[in-house]
Amino acid sequence: MVTALAAAADAAGLDFSPAQKLLVVGVCALTAGAAHMALAVFNDGVRPFMLDFIHGRATRNATGAVSFGLSAGFVFGLGAPMALSTGVLNPWLLFLPTDVLGILAPRRWLAPLFGAAWGAVVVYGLGGANELAHGLPVDFLTAMRQMSTPILFLFALFPALAVTKQFGRLRGGLTGAVTLGLVVLTMRVWPGVFAGAPAMAVGVLMLIGFALAADVRTARTTAPATGARAEAGAGAPEDPMASLFSAGAARLRRHLPLFMALGAGVCVLAQMKVFGGGEATSFLIAKGRYAEAAQVDFYRVFGFLPLIATTALASGAYGIAGFTLVYPIGYLLPNPFAAAAVGALVFALEVLALSSIGRALGRLPSVRDCSEHLRAAIGDALGLAILFGSLMAANAMGGGLGILICGGLYLLNEAMGRPVVRMAAAPAAVLVGGVALNGLYWLGLFTPVAGGPA
């Protein structure tokens, strides 16, 4: 099944219909406009800096420089390689550049134009780059599809890793054993189902169950003391953090129509099946396994919802994709009109519920903490999967020499203090290694691997 997933991009390509091209250009224009107004950015690392920008304590150029520094590696090292190898667009390729372009635009009317221009570059330029790369003696894009197997299978382990990080070896080992058992069972009994889907479902439920149980125990032991403190503190001044959160939520609610348009656009983008919200999702969408893709992206919501909610409340800048619920919803909806309506509604509910979500997270510390462990676990699982898959791609296109060049570039990046972020370094090394191997071929110094993607 995974071999078929790896081969699926042959049919996918990067040929977009006129409606799809127009949609991508329009969504990029809208996201750049939102970034210019400091209402929404995609990069979670940039969002905390938006508070100083909103209050005039940081200049537009300085904030744009921060956004570029935190985003460039993901755009060129992860977003572009994933799109070229799967034929499916992704948020790193579309929304990180519109963050930068929107923030740097000196006038509000220029920001949508900059965003639209980037969208046009993507939908018109990637197709040509894809055709050019496939025509090379060493076809490194076909080789990069080797990444699908480790990404799809190792991603299934992230709930077990998160449980281990938060609740220790015993529960982590139990979750890992359940994950392995379910993967084996699924491959044996339901060969047509993505093997990691049931395992991830049960793993995430186990993690949330452990977290809720811990919060219930904590609430029982601290309830009397909390009641006493509340009675003693009656009439105390308002918590400054609560005041900040309230101001952030109010700022976002004032621009609710813009967010509804944003939710509609992103949801339609997902519904048109030209966009995947993550690494594993991109390979699943390329194969047409939309239900499994929706399941994978739904689980990621649990890892990022508390982070997005708290940074949005603190800074007054939301996420371009909100809580990312519009991704899985969009994959499953039957037509763009339904996606536009549902996406707008979902974003409206998210923005209106932000204050309540912030208060709920404050009462559930273990649930809030489990999201941090989920994000870390996703990063660990995907980091290994992408590195291993990139070395598999290097071997497919160049054998030992390919491994030497790509692995050496990765190690050199580590030794230099990671000028390219670790997650993106390995795919970027495959692209550079592919160019180098083609150069060696033209110089008569390298013969493509027999049976490889030449």
N, C-alpha and C positions, 0 to 999 in steps of 0.2 A: 504493500500500500504506500509506504513512504517513497519507494522508488518511483511510483507513479506521481507522487507529489513533486518529486525533484524534476521529473520530466514535464510537468504541466506547463511550465513557463514557455515551452516551445510554441504552444498554441496561443498563449496569452499575449505576448509581445507588448508593445507600447503604442498600439494604434488605437486612438480614441475617436469616437464619433463626434460630429460637430457639437451636439448637445453636451457631451462630456467635457469637451474642450472649453466650451462657454462656461460651464459650471465651475471648473477648476479655476479659470481666470476670475470669475465673479467671487468665489469664496476667498481666493487670495487677496483680492481687492478689499473685501469686507474685513478680513482678519488684519490686514495692514492698517486699515482705518481705525479699528478697535485698539491696536497697539499704539498708534499715534496719540489717541485720546487717553492712553494709560488706563483703559477700561478692561483690557484682557491681553494676556500674553500666553504663549504655549509653554515656554521654558519655565519649569517650576523654580529653578535657581535664580531666575531674573525677577520673579514676582516680588520677593522681599525688597528689592532695590526700588521698586516702583513707588513706595511710600515717600521716600525722599524726593523723587522726581515730581510727584503730584504736589508736594508742598513747597516746591521750588528750592530745595536744599541740594539738588543735583541737576546739572545741565542735561539737555537733550543729547549732546554729543557724548558726555561721560556715560550716561545710561546706555546709549547705543553701543559704546565700546564694550561695556560689561556684557551686554547681550551677545555681541559678536564673539567675544572671547569664550563665552560659555556655550555657544551654539555651533561655531564653524566646524569643529571636529566631527560633530554628529551629522551635519549636513553632508559633508564630502566623504566622511569615512564610513557612515552607516546608512544615511538616507538614500544617497545616490546609488551605492552598490546594491542595496536591497531592492530598489525599484528596478534597476537594470537586470538583476538576476531573476526576479519574480514576475516582472511585467505589471506590478501593482504599486501604486503610489502609497506614500506613508507620511505621517505627520512631521517627521524630522525633515523631510525634503520640502514639504509645502509650508509648514507653519513656523519653523525656526527662522528661515529667511524673512518671512513677512513680519516677524517680531522685530528684527533688526531694521528692515527697510521702513517699517511704520514708525518706529521710534526716531530714526534719523531724519525722516522727511521734515523739511523746514516749515512746510505749510500743510494744513489739514487736507486741502484738496489734492496735494501731491501724493499723500500716503496711499490712497486707493490706486492711483496710477502706477506707483512703484510696485504695489502688490500684484496688480493685474499684469504688469510686465513680467514679473517673476513667474506667475502662473503660465503665461504664454511661452516663456523659455522652457518650462518643464514639459508642457504638452506638445510643443513643436520640436524642441531640441533633443529630448531623450530618445525619441524614436529614431532619429538619424544616428545618434551615438550608438544605439542598440544595434542597428543594421551594420554600422562600420565595425563594431567590435566583433560581431558574429562572422564577418568576412575576413578576419585576421587569421594568419596561420596558426597562432595559438589563441584559441577562443576562451578567454578567461571568464567571460560571463557564463558560458555553459558550465565551466568548472565550478563556479561559485554556487551552483545549485547543490553541490555536495553538502552545503551547510544545512540543508533542510532536515536531514536525518538527526544530527545531534541537537538542533534547535527544538524540533518537535518532541523528541523523547526526553531530553534533559530538562526541558521546561516543566514537565509533569512533576518534577521533584521539588518545585519551589514550596508547596505547602509543608512538606516534611522538613525542609530546611528551616522554614519560619517557626514551626513548632519547636524544633530543637533549640533554636536561638532564644526563644522566649520561655519555654517550659522545660527545657532540659533533655538529657539523653534518653531517658526512659520513654517519655511520650513521643519524642522525635523518632526514636527507633520503631515504636509501634506504628506511627504514621507512615514511616518509610516502608515497613513491611506490608502494610495495607496497600500502599501505592504500588509496590512491585507486584503483589498478588492480583490487584485489579488490572494492571497492564497485561499480565500474562493471561488472565481469564478473558479479557476483552479480545486479545489477539487470537485466542483459541475458539471462543464461542461466537463472537461478533466480529469477524474479520473485516467487514465493511465499515466499521466504526473506528474513528481515530482513537488509537489505543490509550492515549493519555487523558481523554475526556472524562470517563468515569472516575479515574484515579484523582484528577484534579478536583472534581466535584466533591468527592468524599474527603479529600485532604483539607480543602478550604472549610468545609463544614466542621471537621474535627478541630481545626485551629480556632474558629469562631466559638465553638462549644467550650473549649478550654478557657478562652478569654472571658466569655460570659460567666462561666462558673467561678472564675477567680474574682470577677467584679461583684458577683452575688455574695461570695464569702466576705469580701472586703466591706461591702455595704452593711452586712449583718454585724460585723465587729466594730464598725466606726459610727453606726447610727446614733447611739446615745451621746457620744462625744460631740458629734456634729450638731445635734440638737442643742446641746448646752452652749456651744460656741455661737450658734445663730441667735440664741436668746440673749447672750451677753453682748453680742455685737449689734443689736438693734439700734438703728439710727446712725450707723457708721457711714462715712462718705463712700460714694460709689467707687468701685474698683476701676482704676484708670484703663486696664486692659479691656474690661467690659465696655467702657465708653468708646475706646478705639474700635472695637469690633462692631459696635452699634453704628458708628459713623461710616465704616466701610460697607456694611450691609445697606445702609440708607443710600450711599452713593451709587451702588450697583442697581438698586431698585429704581432709581430715577432714570436709568437708561434701559429699562426692561424691553422696550421694542427692539433696540439694537441687538440685545442678547437673543431675543426670539428669532430674529433674522439669522443670527449666527448659528443657532441651534438647527434651524431649518436647513441652512446651507450645508453644514457638516453632516447632518443625517442623510440628506439626499446624496451627498458624495459617497457615503458608505453604502447606500441602497443601490447605487449604480454599479457596484462591484468593481470599481477601479481603484479602491482605496482600502488599505488595511491598517488597523490601529497599532500593530506591533509586529515583531519579528516573526513569531510563529504564525500569527494571523495572516501575514502576507502570503506565506506558502500555502495555507489552507484556502485562502480566497483564490489563489491562482489555480487550484484544483477544482474549485467550485463547491467546496465543503463549507457552506455558509453557516450552518447550524453549529458546527464545531468551532468555527471562527468566532461566532457570537459568544459561545461558552467561554472560550479563552479570554476574550476581552472583557467579559462580564466579571471574571475572577480578578482581573487586574484592577477593577474599580475599587475593590476592598483595600488594595494597597495604596491607592492614591487619593481616595476621597478625603480622609482626614487632613492630609497635607494640603490639598487644594482648598478645602474649606477654611482652614485656619489661616493660610497665607492670603486668601482672598479677603477674609474678614479684617485681617490686620493691615493689608495694603490698600484695599479698595480696588484691586485689579483682579478680575476673574481669570479662569482658564479658557483658552480659545475653544477647547472641546468640552468645557465644563467638567463634570465628573467622569467624562468619557462614556457615559451610558448611551449616548446617541450612536456610538459605534455599533455595539451589538444589536440595538434596536433597528438601526438602518439596514444591517445585513439581512434581517428577517422580514422586513416589510415588502409588500408585493409591488408597489409602484412609487415613483417619485412624489406624487401628490400626497399620498399617505405619509411618506417620510417627512415632507416639509411640514405638514400639520403636526405630526407627533413630535418631531424635533423641536419645533417652536414651543410646544406645550411642555416638553421635558425641561427645556432651559428655563422657561418661566417658573416652573415649580422649583427647580434647583435654586434659582436666585431668591425667590420668595422664602424658601425654607432654610437659607443659609444660617440665620441667627439661631433657629431651633436646632439645627444640626450642630452648631458650635456648642450650644448649651448641653446637648445630649452627649457629645464627646467628652465634655468636662466631667460628666457623671460616670463615664465608662472608661477609666484609665487603661485597663488591660486591653479593651477593644481598640482604643486609640493607639496603644503601643504596638499591637499586633500588625497594624498597617505599616509601621516603620520596619518591622521584621520581615513583612511580606515584600516590601520594596527591596530590602537588602538581599533577600533570598532570590527574588527575580533577577536582580543584578548578578548575583553569584552564579546562578544556573545558566543564564544567558551568556555571561562572560566566558565560562568554560566552553559552552556549546559553540559560540561564535569563534573562539580561538581554535578549538578542535576542528570545526567545520572548515575554517579558513586553511588550516594545514592540509586537510583532505583535498580541498580545492587546489592548493599549491602542488600537491602530489599528482593530482589528475592532469594538470596542465604542464608540469615540468619535472615530475619524478623527484629525485633527490635534489637536483639543482633548484627546482621550484621551492622545495621545503627550505633549502638553505637561504634563498633570497628572501622569501616571505617571512620565515621564522627569524631570520637575521634582522630584517627591518622592524619586526615587532620587538625583539630584544633591544635593538638600538633605541627605539622609542622609549622603552622602559629606562634604559641607562641614561638617557638625556632628560629624565624627569617628566616624561609623558607630554610632550608638546601636542600630541594627538591623544585624546582621551582613550583610556584602555579599551572600552567597549567598541570603539570605532577603529582602533589601530590595526587589528587583524584584517578586516575587510579592505581597509585602505592599502595595507601591505600586499594583498592579493592583486588589487588593481595596478599598483606600481610594479609588482613582480610580473604581471602579465605583459605590461608594456616593455619591461626589460627583456623578457624572454622573446618577444617578437623582434626587438632590436637585435638580439643575439642570433636569431634565426636569419634575419636579413644580412647579417655579417658572415653567415656561414659557420657560426660557432655553436649552433644548437639545432637539434632535430626534435620536433614534437614527439611526445610520448606516444607509442603505438597504442591504438585503441582509446586514446584520450580525446578530449574535446578540441581536436585540431581541425 
